Amino acid sequence: MTPPRLRLTGIRKRFGATLALNGVDVEIAPGEVHAIVGENGAGKSTLMKILSGVYSPDAGAMELNGTAFAPTEPLAARHAGVVMVNQELAIAPHLTVVENVVLGAEPSGVLLRHGEARRLAKEALGQLGRPDIPLNARAGDLSVAEQQLVEIARALALGCQVLVLDEPTSSLTKTDTENLFRLVRRLRDKGQSVIYISHFLEEVQALSDRYTVLRDGVSVATGRTAETNPDELARLMVGRQVSELYVHSVRPPGEVVLSVDRVAGVAKPLSASFELRRGEVLGIAGLIGAGRSELLRAIFALDPVQQGEVRVGTVSGPSTPANRWASGIGMLSEDRKAEGLALNLSLAENLTLPRLNSWVSPKALSVETADWIQRLGVRCAGPDQAIGQLSGGNQQKIAIGRLLRNQSDVLLLDEPTRGVDIGAKQNIYRLIDELALAGKAVVMVSSYLPELLGTCDRIAVMCRGVLGPAMPVAQCSEHQIMLAATGAAAA
Amino acid sequence: MSNETKPSTLTVMLGRVIATAGPLIGLLLVCILFASLRWETFATFDNFAIVLQQTAVIGIAALGMTLIIICGGIDLSVGSIIALGTVVIALLIQKGWSPLAAAVAGIGVCSLCGAFSGMLITRLRLLPFVVTLGMMGALRGAAKGLAGEQPIYPDETWLSSFMRLGGRGSLPSGVWLMLAFAILVAVALRHTRFGRHVFAVGSSELTARLCGVPVERVKLLVYTLGAAFAGLASVLQFGYLTGGDPTTAVGLELNIIAAVVIGGASLSGGQGGVVGTLVGAVIMSVVANGCTKLGLANWVQEIVTGGIIVAAVLLDYVRRRSHRTS
């Protein structure tokens, strides 16, 4: 019997007082797509960092093709054939496709061998079934999906044995996701082993051959994907029955608080109109790049409104974000790391930034923040800790808390559950329901249709910059929304 | 990761203590070193007064630079602004203006220069490094042109007393001026909305904009204030030189930036403080003073100062790394 491509046994890792991994066993065969699932904080990232040589395990053994594998640094892991493709792509945008593919392993004698590099890149892209990507294009000019391909091509050119894909679809459109799946299957059929990490259990179900569930640093279950289902996986991940993920109380709509009339921005949106009432959650669906975020930004006066009118209560006309905060609108950015939060600053500084008196008492703000930390259930060392040290879900709580502290009546939420685990997601859904019940109005942009269907009262679909009419959620289906989002719907 | 979500309160506290006390410990070490080598000449009050006198010009300008650097910017034109300030003051006193009016006008001219840089940076979205590099040359030229490429020595006024070392047990009033403004800036940074906005813009401009911070206005104000402090420094420099000199303070902006960085500010913005900056400025003066006392040549001083700058940044880097992985 041939040894597995990769075998991890009894991996343990401790950081100070916390036991991040406490016994992880995984076995991956050649030509297998192996999904690793688990909540944020379950130990996935630590495990991947051990696999890629960033950390060394305290105990346990790793074998690659039957021989001991103990990388002491990332480069060693890459050379041994374990290559990660992260959620945040490692692409040098100013370099060409070829240069990116061979980056770090440029074929060279005394000088670079350009011909060889081109050949390697061409071959790798060919293997991926995408010989059409121009070799001399600047990587920064490619789409996100294509950049991802370039990074996978880099892994192949390195002679990779185990390809680790960490949340690869989080910024891909549906079509790109399907293409990626096709490509992963193609690699698998050629004998490549793939570790696939994703929050989307449907994807895991669709793509993987086998799975391992991590919970609290322990591999609690492993098996053939065909013999399980997303519900069971979710139950294994949280260790309890996930009932009622979505909460939707009966919420009587009140008066109109925000009305958007044929608004057009610089490039997007082209035209968007809707009215939002108190007690209502309006979902905006659509593909990435359809102009959903741009619409929220235009409403929030972060981007200029070229045409049309945004009316808040009875006031309309040009505005600034500061005015929007003051008039009771709050916005949550989709890009938590770059825009949503100032990662080097403290929780208190992040939470209180939109509304500060001209004379500030840091102590009072810390006390106030401590109160919010309690109310929001944020796990942290205290209000003065840098927010970048928290997990995604806890960061998001503070980012949303900023809107609550401002007592915003209208909440513009752009991908509020992106990058947070299932427990935190549930909290966010509950919070949205509570807010709507308390008479606030919510606009929620999301690429994840089930959560829109589960939380919203009405859903409007955006396609190529144009926002369609908002339909009551009872009349929407996933299929219908997808058709409208891809511009395939006739009406 | 659970290890990142819950660093102990102790680690956080310790990190903060090192962050604020690091430069102070450095200062202490340098002082002990020189005091043990040259006790009788180094560790006297008179020498202490001299060191502070030498710090005043850089220290005051560094207060403004602290604001700019925390805000994520840089101003390379500060040395030239100081030279221009001394020339303007000298010319106006020569024309018969009162010393006070001349000093205020000098500070005003300097502030305008900063406001102009700020306009270019915010309105045209040019890089601060490039804009102020241009201003550095242009303002130096302007100072030379105004002064006719000559130092100008008007009749002596009370402005010269700013930097005069007094009798035993007293400090030059320029030093007190520096301390007073240091308190002002420290309070502004910590206790005003403007101060919070400066940190926010430096830490993440996008977040600041999202949160309704008037980013352009904050930057404009910061560059103007930075130049105003340079103007104030030029008043002290004028007092020190007892005249206006268009070739004074060449390269001084680098010492000023060094003081801010030794004090623990990050050139990528969002981090820094007044106490650190002043300590950084004093460290540089102490090193210069101590090396002179030891009879070391100028070039040794320069090497030592350079080493300290790199060491300060290195220390900060090590601290943050250990903070992240502990």
Interface residues (C-beta under 8 A of the other chain):
Chain A: F15 G16 A17 T18 A20 G41 G43 S45 T46 G217 L302 T320 P321 A322 N323 R324 W325 A326 M331 S333 D335 A338 E339 G340 L341 A342 L343 N344 L345 E349 N350 T352 L353 P354 L356 N357 S358 W359 V360 S361 P362 R379 C380 A381 G382 D384 Q385 Q389 L390 S391 N394 R402
Chain B: M1 S2 N3 E4 T5 K6 P7 S8 T9 T11 V12 R16 R190 H191 T192 R193 F194 G195 R196 F199 A200 S203 S204 L206 T207 A208 R209 L210 C211 G212 V213 P214 G270 Q271 R324 S326
